[in-house]
Amino acid sequence: MNLTVIGTGYVGLVTGACFAEMGRTVTCVDVDAGKIEGLKAGVLPIYEPGLEEIVLRNSAEDRLHFTTELPEAMQDSKVYFIAVGTPPGEDGSADLQYVLAVARQIGRHLDGYSVIVDKSTVPVGTADKVRAAVQAELDVRGVKIPFDVVSNPEFLKEGAAVADFMRPDRIIVGCESERAREIMKKLYAPFNRNRERVIYMGVKEAEMTKYAANALLATKISFMNEIANLCDLLGVDVESVREGIGSDSRIGSHFIYPGCGYGGSCFPKDVQALIRTAHARGYATPVLDAVEARNAAQKQVLFQKLSRRFGSDLRGHTFAVWGLAFKPGTDDLREAPARVLIEALLNAGASVRAYDPVAMDAARKEWPAAWFEAGRLSLAAHQYEALEGADALVLVTEWKPFRHPDFAAMKRLLKAPIILDGRNQYDPEELQPLGFEYEGIGRGLALPSVKDFTGSLARR
Ligand SMILES: NC(=O)c1ccc[n+]([C@@H]2O[C@H](COP(=O)([O-])OP(=O)(O)OC[C@H]3O[C@@H](n4cnc5c(N)ncnc54)[C@H](O)[C@@H]3O)[C@@H](O)[C@H]2O)c1
């Protein structure tokens, strides 16, 4: 049973590569000719740990193929995974234009019983729209061909996508036909060996499960960020509170790490899309609205802390930023908190020297060339180079190389030994004797306010 995976982004490429790794022959299709040319030449469009190795191996062993031509890919396969983007539309609802364009194209070339699998994150009711789009094309062709549409949302995490796909917590299959269910069961059997991981349910239930999962994870983060901000006001260290509540098995220790907001291509857009789905039914979503509002505000927290320390006019100041990707392990800058911080700093007149272990190329493409040319934003070749002469370090993404840095070297390189820790990576008790000013998120410690200084930095 050969597979076609449509869309070679984070989800599609990982899906295709992992099925090939389990012995299937897979053709990955994308409309982006540059991506496909690169993949044919062994150049991956994204960074994801372990992915390059399996893409190269399976391509060399002739199990993994790449093309821009969907009809060509469809010839040898009867299972089509749709893994294209579902970005937010203007009103925040999921934009289904790419999913439905693929569905129509499938309908134009379908030539025998097939299973169409929605792997993209799509609102409840999308499988019906995909079915209708395929059927409309079959009607135009005047042919009767049976097919099933299955919902199989993906739960991989960027930065650990291959490991998540290979050893998933669960595999959700929303399916209303026995024939399609048997095919999905066979396909996922290699990922399902030591315990049953597939949960079968209705198509709409599967679509909703994905949104409910992401919305709940986002809720945990926003809740904890709100508690952290309150801890700051009360002089309480949220890290002790986090340990204290995380040990409760009803709460659990995951996704309660305070920080400078969640980003990425999933949580922000999926929370928004779920809100839009509810509003379209006339249903208010005060919990989800608050999750979103807290997150938008949380992305401003680092800038607010810097403004309190250095003043609102930041002309003449340079800040080192460690971490640009929205989380460690990826080069994905979508909705990253670093974007909000950097744009706010530049707007306030500051310069930024940034470093990220893998997102530098993505950053160079992402921000206006004028910022780089004017020297307002520069990318350092090394994490320590970013510190040279900077007024403070702001840690935004908790990459491993940032966890145990050489504080003595940092003190020498920074103009002033000031660390603003957006991910609570450092121990204030270790930093204080070294002479650092330190502030995290909800540690109950504030950098001295600019009002506490007269000619503050000059005096140091
Ligand atoms: N990124 C994640 O961590 C993640 C996790 C779970 C689910 N998802 C969901 O999976 C879906 C894909 O996400 P992603 O991050 O992989 O997206 P992405 O933007 O990285 O990749 C989407 C790809 O689809 C291609 N594409 C668009 N239209 C096409 C068409 N008509 N034919 C062929 N290819 C086409 C694009 O060129 C692009 O390469 C989204 O719905 C997303 O919400 C993403």
The ligand as an SDF file (V2000), in Angstrom:
LIG
                    3D

 44 48  0  0  0  0  0  0  0  0999 V2000
    3.6980   22.4420   12.6740 N   0  0  0  0  0  0  0  0  0  0  0  0
    3.2310   21.7150   13.6560 C   0  0  0  0  0  0  0  0  0  0  0  0
    3.8570   21.5350   14.7000 O   0  0  0  0  0  0  0  0  0  0  0  0
    1.8930   21.0390   13.5270 C   0  0  0  0  0  0  0  0  0  0  0  0
    1.5380   20.0330   14.4380 C   0  0  0  0  0  0  0  0  0  0  0  0
    0.3020   19.4170   14.2990 C   0  0  0  0  0  0  0  0  0  0  0  0
   -0.5680   19.8080   13.3050 C   0  0  0  0  0  0  0  0  0  0  0  0
   -0.2070   20.8020   12.4450 N   0  0  0  0  0  0  0  0  0  0  0  0
   -1.1520   21.1660   11.3810 C   0  0  0  0  0  0  0  0  0  0  0  0
   -0.7210   20.5360   10.1800 O   0  0  0  0  0  0  0  0  0  0  0  0
   -0.9780   21.3760    9.0480 C   0  0  0  0  0  0  0  0  0  0  0  0
    0.3250   21.6620    8.3100 C   0  0  0  0  0  0  0  0  0  0  0  0
    1.1610   22.3680    9.1820 O   0  0  0  0  0  0  0  0  0  0  0  0
    2.7130   22.6260    8.8360 P   0  0  0  0  0  0  0  0  0  0  0  0
    3.3030   23.3150   10.0020 O   0  0  0  0  0  0  0  0  0  0  0  0
    3.3100   21.3490    8.3510 O   0  0  0  0  0  0  0  0  0  0  0  0
    2.5480   23.6280    7.6100 O   0  0  0  0  0  0  0  0  0  0  0  0
    3.6620   24.2430    6.6630 P   0  0  0  0  0  0  0  0  0  0  0  0
    3.2320   25.6050    6.3520 O   0  0  0  0  0  0  0  0  0  0  0  0
    5.0230   24.0140    7.2550 O   0  0  0  0  0  0  0  0  0  0  0  0
    3.5750   23.3350    5.3490 O   0  0  0  0  0  0  0  0  0  0  0  0
    2.4640   23.3160    4.5050 C   0  0  0  0  0  0  0  0  0  0  0  0
    2.9630   22.9090    3.1070 C   0  0  0  0  0  0  0  0  0  0  0  0
    1.8340   22.6860    2.2690 O   0  0  0  0  0  0  0  0  0  0  0  0
    2.1930   23.1190    0.9590 C   0  0  0  0  0  0  0  0  0  0  0  0
    0.9880   23.3030    0.1480 N   0  0  0  0  0  0  0  0  0  0  0  0
    0.0580   24.2910    0.1960 C   0  0  0  0  0  0  0  0  0  0  0  0
   -0.9040   24.0890   -0.7430 N   0  0  0  0  0  0  0  0  0  0  0  0
   -0.5800   22.9490   -1.3800 C   0  0  0  0  0  0  0  0  0  0  0  0
   -1.1840   22.2070   -2.4360 C   0  0  0  0  0  0  0  0  0  0  0  0
   -2.3140   22.6130   -3.0180 N   0  0  0  0  0  0  0  0  0  0  0  0
   -0.5810   21.0730   -2.8510 N   0  0  0  0  0  0  0  0  0  0  0  0
    0.5650   20.6570   -2.2820 C   0  0  0  0  0  0  0  0  0  0  0  0
    1.1840   21.3160   -1.2750 N   0  0  0  0  0  0  0  0  0  0  0  0
    0.6240   22.4450   -0.8330 C   0  0  0  0  0  0  0  0  0  0  0  0
    2.9830   24.3910    1.2080 C   0  0  0  0  0  0  0  0  0  0  0  0
    3.7510   24.7390    0.0870 O   0  0  0  0  0  0  0  0  0  0  0  0
    3.8020   23.9660    2.4260 C   0  0  0  0  0  0  0  0  0  0  0  0
    5.0460   23.4090    2.0290 O   0  0  0  0  0  0  0  0  0  0  0  0
   -1.6700   22.6160    9.6130 C   0  0  0  0  0  0  0  0  0  0  0  0
   -3.0510   22.4180    9.5740 O   0  0  0  0  0  0  0  0  0  0  0  0
   -1.1950   22.6380   11.0550 C   0  0  0  0  0  0  0  0  0  0  0  0
   -2.1080   23.2950   11.9030 O   0  0  0  0  0  0  0  0  0  0  0  0
    1.0030   21.4080   12.5260 C   0  0  0  0  0  0  0  0  0  0  0  0
  1  2  1  0
  2  3  2  0
  2  4  1  0
  4  5  1  0
  4 44  2  0
  5  6  2  0
  6  7  1  0
  7  8  2  0
  8  9  1  0
  8 44  1  0
  9 10  1  0
  9 42  1  0
 10 11  1  0
 11 12  1  0
 11 40  1  0
 12 13  1  0
 13 14  1  0
 14 15  2  0
 14 16  1  0
 14 17  1  0
 17 18  1  0
 18 19  2  0
 18 20  1  0
 18 21  1  0
 21 22  1  0
 22 23  1  0
 23 24  1  0
 23 38  1  0
 24 25  1  0
 25 26  1  0
 25 36  1  0
 26 27  1  0
 26 35  1  0
 27 28  2  0
 28 29  1  0
 29 30  1  0
 29 35  2  0
 30 31  1  0
 30 32  2  0
 32 33  1  0
 33 34  2  0
 34 35  1  0
 36 37  1  0
 36 38  1  0
 38 39  1  0
 40 41  1  0
 40 42  1  0
 42 43  1  0
M  CHG  2   8   1  16  -1
M  END
$$$$
